[in-house]
Amino acid sequence: MIEPVAEKDRFYSRLAMIPGIRPMPSVGSWILLQVQHPTDLARRVNRRLAPGVVSVPRHVDGAVRIQVADPRTNEELLRALREVVS
């Protein structure tokens, strides 16, 4: 089993490779992503995966928030994010 910190680091690195997404330093099991059109991105990803997978935090302009999960779930989220921002 992958340790949570190792999976967060791996996931963060993979997110950083997606053009149009900039992961920001985050604490806990959440990662804040700087993106264009955060509300639209969250709506489109949530429709593909499940409601609430991507949220738009209040008081943080131009960002969405995602939770680090297990590697398989994270890969599904990476795929959906790539498709939505392309």
C-alpha positions as CSV (number, residue, x, y, z in Angstrom):
1,M,0.0,0.0,0.0
2,I,1.3,3.5,-0.9
3,E,1.7,5.8,2.1
4,P,-0.6,8.8,2.0
5,V,2.2,11.3,1.9
6,A,3.9,9.5,-1.0
7,E,0.6,9.3,-2.9
8,K,0.0,13.0,-2.4
9,D,3.5,13.8,-3.7
10,R,3.0,11.5,-6.7
11,F,-0.4,12.9,-7.4
12,Y,0.8,16.5,-7.0
13,S,3.6,15.9,-9.5
14,R,1.2,14.4,-12.0
15,L,-1.2,17.3,-11.7
16,A,1.7,19.8,-12.3
17,M,2.2,18.1,-15.7
18,I,-1.3,19.1,-17.0
19,P,-1.2,22.3,-19.0
20,G,-3.6,24.9,-17.5
21,I,-3.4,23.5,-13.9
22,R,-1.1,24.7,-11.3
23,P,-1.1,22.8,-8.0
24,M,-0.5,25.1,-5.0
25,P,1.2,24.1,-1.7
26,S,-1.5,22.5,0.4
27,V,-1.9,20.9,3.7
28,G,-3.7,17.7,4.7
29,S,-5.3,15.5,2.1
30,W,-6.5,18.3,-0.1
31,I,-4.7,20.0,-3.0
32,L,-5.6,23.5,-4.2
33,L,-5.3,23.9,-8.0
34,Q,-5.0,27.3,-9.7
35,V,-7.1,27.1,-12.9
36,Q,-9.0,29.3,-15.3
37,H,-12.8,29.1,-15.0
38,P,-12.9,27.2,-11.8
39,T,-16.7,26.9,-11.6
40,D,-16.9,25.5,-15.1
41,L,-14.1,23.1,-14.5
42,A,-15.6,21.8,-11.3
43,R,-19.0,21.4,-12.9
44,R,-17.7,19.4,-15.8
45,V,-15.4,17.1,-13.8
46,N,-18.1,16.5,-11.2
47,R,-20.5,15.5,-14.0
48,R,-18.0,13.0,-15.3
49,L,-17.0,11.5,-11.9
50,A,-19.3,12.3,-9.0
51,P,-20.7,15.4,-7.3
52,G,-18.3,17.1,-5.0
53,V,-15.1,15.5,-6.4
54,V,-13.9,19.0,-7.3
55,S,-15.1,22.0,-5.2
56,V,-14.6,25.7,-5.6
57,P,-13.5,27.2,-2.3
58,R,-14.8,30.5,-1.1
59,H,-12.3,33.4,-0.8
60,V,-9.8,31.8,-3.1
61,D,-10.1,33.3,-6.6
62,G,-9.2,31.2,-9.6
63,A,-8.9,27.9,-7.7
64,V,-10.5,24.5,-7.2
65,R,-9.9,22.0,-4.4
66,I,-9.5,18.3,-4.8
67,Q,-9.0,15.5,-2.2
68,V,-6.1,13.0,-2.5
69,A,-7.5,9.5,-2.6
70,D,-6.1,6.1,-3.5
71,P,-3.9,5.8,-6.7
72,R,-6.7,4.4,-8.9
73,T,-9.2,7.1,-8.0
74,N,-6.5,9.8,-8.4
75,E,-5.7,8.5,-11.9
76,E,-9.4,8.7,-12.8
77,L,-9.4,12.3,-11.6
78,L,-6.2,13.1,-13.6
79,R,-7.8,11.7,-16.8
80,A,-11.0,13.8,-16.3
81,L,-9.0,17.0,-15.5
82,R,-6.8,16.4,-18.7
83,E,-9.9,16.0,-20.8
84,V,-11.7,19.1,-19.4
85,V,-8.8,21.5,-19.6
86,S,-7.7,20.4,-23.1
